[in-house]
Amino acid sequence: MRMISAAETVDALSIAEAAEVIAETYKALGNGEVAPSTPSAMRVAGPPHRIQLKGAILKRDGIAGARLSSRGHPRLMLWDLASGAPILFLEENWLYAFRTGVSGAVAARWLMPRPNPRIALIGAGAIATHMARAFGELCTPEVVMVASRTRASAERLAGNVRNTSVVVAESIEAAVRGADVIATITTAPARIVQSDWIKPGATVLSMGGGPEFDVGVWHKSAHRFVDDLDYALYQGDLSSWVKDGALTQADITTNIAGIGDVANDRWAGRSNPDENILAVIQGLTALDLALAYRILQKKS
């Protein structure tokens, strides 16, 4: 079994290469070639450690794998499906943040309402920094307006992203109003974006682990997509709307499609430019496994 440290994963894949793997994995998901574990996540311990296990089978690659995550110490294992032998143990500290950021940009590229969009990025941590760089490469935005809990963190992100124009917004509202794409990746304990700030035709990417948008964003959206519905009903906006009684699980499951449909061109697109889109990208473990497998192949 190969062991790969976190240091060995840093920049092992380019944004373009990771985006290709992510897009192909979303296609495989939509075609039934990815089988998530049942349940999607096994929760071992809650806060502050947040220890859990999430797994999947990637039939196309002939592998199975699992993320063994805890706050600050994620690990990943891969097994060969034919033999059942373990083939990889990888420290995922860097790769997880990179994967999450690039997957958001891949979804945005598919769903953005126009070329060279104006993007609002709410959050300024490691994942948001990867996402801003991926936006720059994959979406060629007019500008990325970043807003965060502190101006210092937003300015730090802006200073660390060189491949696109990044401007620090005066507030979350200022970033969101007029944006073609709004992406949130925060740990906010309460809602931070109001749906009436969002213009007609915008694409919303809800990616944080807590409540970020009011339920109006759901009702305003003509098209709704999710990557891992089971997990999205455990944390993030969908979960919070159910817990608050604003929606039922049935409301969600019968009115949302998988992002794999978009990847496989089974979505017809907006019927008019004013239609809003909501994509809940909470984190598909199969993406982590596929990227780890690509790194293993490159290092073998």
C-alpha positions in Angstrom: 0.0 0.0 0.0 1.3 3.4 -1.0 1.5 6.2 1.6 1.2 9.8 0.4 1.8 12.7 2.8 0.0 16.0 2.7 3.2 17.7 1.4 3.3 15.3 -1.6 -0.2 16.3 -2.6 0.4 20.1 -2.7 0.2 21.2 -6.4 0.3 17.5 -7.5 -2.6 18.3 -9.8 -3.2 21.5 -11.7 -6.6 23.2 -11.6 -7.3 22.1 -15.1 -6.4 18.5 -14.4 -8.5 18.5 -11.2 -11.4 20.0 -13.1 -11.2 17.3 -15.7 -11.3 14.6 -13.0 -14.1 16.3 -11.2 -16.2 16.7 -14.4 -15.7 13.0 -15.3 -16.6 11.9 -11.8 -19.8 13.9 -11.9 -20.6 12.3 -15.2 -20.0 8.9 -13.8 -22.3 9.7 -10.8 -25.0 10.7 -13.2 -24.6 7.4 -15.2 -24.7 5.2 -12.1 -21.0 4.4 -12.1 -20.5 5.9 -8.7 -22.1 4.1 -5.7 -22.0 6.2 -2.4 -21.7 4.3 0.8 -24.8 3.5 2.8 -25.3 5.7 4.7 -23.6 8.5 2.9 -21.7 9.4 6.1 -21.2 7.5 9.4 -20.9 10.0 12.2 -18.7 8.7 15.0 -18.3 11.9 17.1 -19.8 15.3 16.9 -18.2 18.7 17.7 -15.5 19.7 18.4 -13.9 16.7 16.7 -16.4 15.9 14.0 -15.2 12.4 13.3 -16.9 10.7 10.4 -16.4 8.2 7.6 -17.7 8.7 4.0 -17.1 6.2 1.3 -17.9 5.3 -2.4 -17.2 2.9 -5.2 -15.9 4.2 -8.5 -16.8 1.4 -10.9 -15.0 3.0 -13.9 -11.7 3.0 -12.0 -12.2 -0.3 -10.2 -11.6 1.2 -6.8 -13.4 1.7 -3.5 -12.4 4.3 -1.0 -13.3 6.2 2.2 -12.6 9.5 3.8 -11.7 9.2 7.5 -12.2 12.8 8.5 -11.9 14.7 11.7 -11.4 18.4 12.1 -7.9 19.2 10.9 -6.8 15.6 10.3 -8.6 14.1 7.2 -7.2 10.9 5.8 -8.3 8.8 2.8 -7.9 5.2 1.9 -8.4 3.4 -1.5 -8.9 -0.3 -2.1 -8.6 -2.3 -5.4 -12.1 -3.6 -6.1 -10.9 -6.8 -7.8 -8.6 -8.0 -5.1 -10.0 -6.1 -2.1 -6.4 -5.0 -1.2 -5.7 -1.6 0.1 -3.6 0.5 -2.3 -3.4 4.0 -0.9 -3.4 5.8 2.5 -3.3 9.6 1.9 -3.1 12.6 4.2 -5.9 14.8 2.8 -5.3 18.2 4.5 -4.4 20.0 1.3 -6.3 17.9 -1.2 -9.7 18.3 0.5 -9.6 22.1 0.4 -8.3 22.1 -3.2 -11.0 19.6 -4.3 -13.8 21.6 -2.7 -12.7 24.9 -4.3 -12.3 23.4 -7.7 -15.6 21.5 -7.6 -17.4 24.8 -6.9 -15.8 26.4 -9.9 -16.7 23.4 -12.1 -20.3 23.8 -11.1 -20.2 27.5 -11.7 -18.8 27.1 -15.2 -21.7 24.8 -16.1 -24.4 27.0 -14.5 -23.2 30.6 -14.9 -25.6 32.8 -16.8 -23.1 34.6 -19.0 -19.4 34.5 -20.0 -17.1 36.5 -17.9 -19.5 36.6 -14.9 -19.3 38.9 -11.9 -18.8 36.5 -9.0 -19.5 37.1 -5.3 -17.4 34.9 -3.0 -18.5 34.8 0.6 -15.9 33.3 2.8 -12.1 33.8 2.7 -10.5 30.6 4.1 -8.3 28.0 2.5 -11.2 26.6 0.4 -12.4 30.0 -0.7 -8.8 30.8 -1.8 -8.6 27.7 -4.0 -12.1 28.5 -5.3 -11.1 32.0 -6.3 -8.1 30.7 -8.2 -10.3 28.1 -9.9 -12.9 30.7 -10.8 -10.1 32.7 -12.4 -9.0 29.8 -14.6 -12.3 28.0 -15.4 -14.8 30.9 -15.5 -12.7 33.9 -16.6 -14.7 36.3 -14.4 -15.0 40.0 -14.9 -14.3 40.3 -11.2 -14.5 38.3 -8.0 -16.0 40.3 -5.1 -15.0 38.7 -1.9 -16.6 39.3 1.5 -15.8 37.7 4.8 -16.3 37.9 8.6 -13.2 40.1 8.8 -11.8 42.5 6.2 -8.3 41.2 7.0 -9.1 37.7 5.8 -10.7 39.0 2.6 -7.7 41.1 1.9 -5.4 38.1 2.5 -7.4 36.1 0.0 -7.2 38.9 -2.6 -3.5 39.1 -2.1 -3.0 35.4 -2.6 -5.0 35.2 -5.9 -3.1 36.4 -8.9 -4.9 34.9 -11.9 -8.0 37.1 -11.8 -9.3 40.4 -10.6 -10.3 40.1 -6.9 -11.9 43.1 -5.1 -12.7 43.2 -1.4 -16.4 44.2 -0.9 -17.5 46.5 1.8 -20.1 44.0 2.9 -21.7 40.7 2.0 -24.7 42.6 0.6 -22.5 44.8 -1.6 -20.8 41.7 -3.0 -24.0 39.8 -3.7 -26.1 42.6 -5.3 -25.5 42.5 -9.1 -23.5 39.3 -9.0 -24.1 36.7 -11.7 -22.7 33.9 -9.5 -22.9 33.9 -5.6 -20.8 31.2 -3.9 -20.8 30.8 -0.1 -18.2 28.7 1.8 -18.4 29.7 5.4 -19.0 28.3 8.9 -21.6 30.9 9.7 -23.9 29.9 12.6 -26.7 32.0 11.2 -28.0 33.2 7.8 -25.7 35.7 6.1 -27.3 36.2 2.6 -30.8 37.5 2.0 -32.6 36.2 -1.1 -33.9 39.6 -2.1 -30.2 40.7 -2.7 -29.9 38.2 -5.5 -30.7 39.5 -9.0 -32.9 37.6 -11.5 -30.8 35.1 -13.5 -28.1 34.6 -10.9 -26.6 31.2 -10.0 -26.2 30.4 -6.3 -23.7 27.9 -5.0 -24.5 27.0 -1.4 -21.4 25.2 -0.1 -21.0 26.0 3.6 -21.7 23.6 6.5 -24.2 25.9 8.2 -27.2 28.1 7.4 -26.2 30.7 4.8 -29.3 31.7 2.8 -32.9 32.2 3.7 -35.4 29.8 2.1 -36.4 32.4 -0.4 -33.4 31.4 -2.5 -35.1 28.0 -2.9 -38.4 29.5 -3.9 -36.9 31.9 -6.3 -34.9 29.2 -8.2 -36.3 27.7 -11.4 -33.6 25.0 -11.4 -32.1 23.3 -8.4 -29.2 20.8 -8.2 -27.3 18.9 -5.6 -24.2 16.7 -5.5 -24.9 14.4 -2.5 -28.5 14.7 -1.4 -28.1 12.5 1.7 -25.2 14.6 3.0 -26.9 17.9 2.1 -29.9 16.9 4.2 -27.4 16.5 7.1 -25.7 19.9 7.0 -25.9 23.2 5.2 -28.9 25.1 3.9 -31.1 22.2 2.8 -30.7 20.7 6.3 -31.4 24.0 8.1 -34.5 24.7 6.0 -35.9 21.3 7.0 -35.0 21.8 10.7 -36.6 25.2 10.7 -39.8 23.8 9.2 -39.5 26.0 6.1 -39.4 22.9 3.8 -39.9 19.2 4.2 -37.6 16.5 2.9 -40.2 15.6 0.4 -40.3 19.2 -0.9 -36.6 18.9 -1.5 -36.2 15.4 -2.9 -39.1 15.9 -5.4 -37.8 19.2 -6.6 -34.1 18.9 -7.0 -31.9 17.1 -9.6 -28.4 15.7 -9.4 -25.4 17.7 -10.7 -24.6 14.6 -12.7 -27.5 15.5 -15.0 -25.8 18.7 -15.8 -22.5 17.0 -16.4 -24.2 14.6 -18.9 -26.0 17.3 -20.8 -29.4 16.1 -19.6 -30.3 19.6 -18.4 -31.8 21.9 -21.1 -30.5 25.1 -19.5 -32.4 28.2 -18.7 -35.6 28.8 -20.7 -35.1 32.5 -20.2 -32.2 34.6 -18.8 -34.0 35.7 -15.7 -34.3 32.2 -14.2 -32.3 31.7 -11.0 -30.4 28.5 -10.3 -29.5 27.0 -6.9 -26.7 24.4 -6.7 -26.0 22.8 -3.3 -22.5 21.5 -3.5 -21.8 20.0 -0.1 -19.0 17.6 -1.0 -19.0 14.4 -2.9 -16.6 11.9 -1.5 -16.2 10.3 -4.9 -14.4 13.4 -6.0 -11.8 13.1 -3.3 -11.3 9.4 -4.2 -10.9 10.1 -7.9 -8.4 12.9 -7.3 -6.4 10.8 -4.9 -6.4 7.9 -7.4 -5.1 10.3 -10.1 -2.3 11.4 -7.8 -1.5 7.8 -7.1 -1.3 7.1 -10.8 1.0 10.0 -11.4 3.4 9.0 -8.5 3.5 5.3 -9.4 
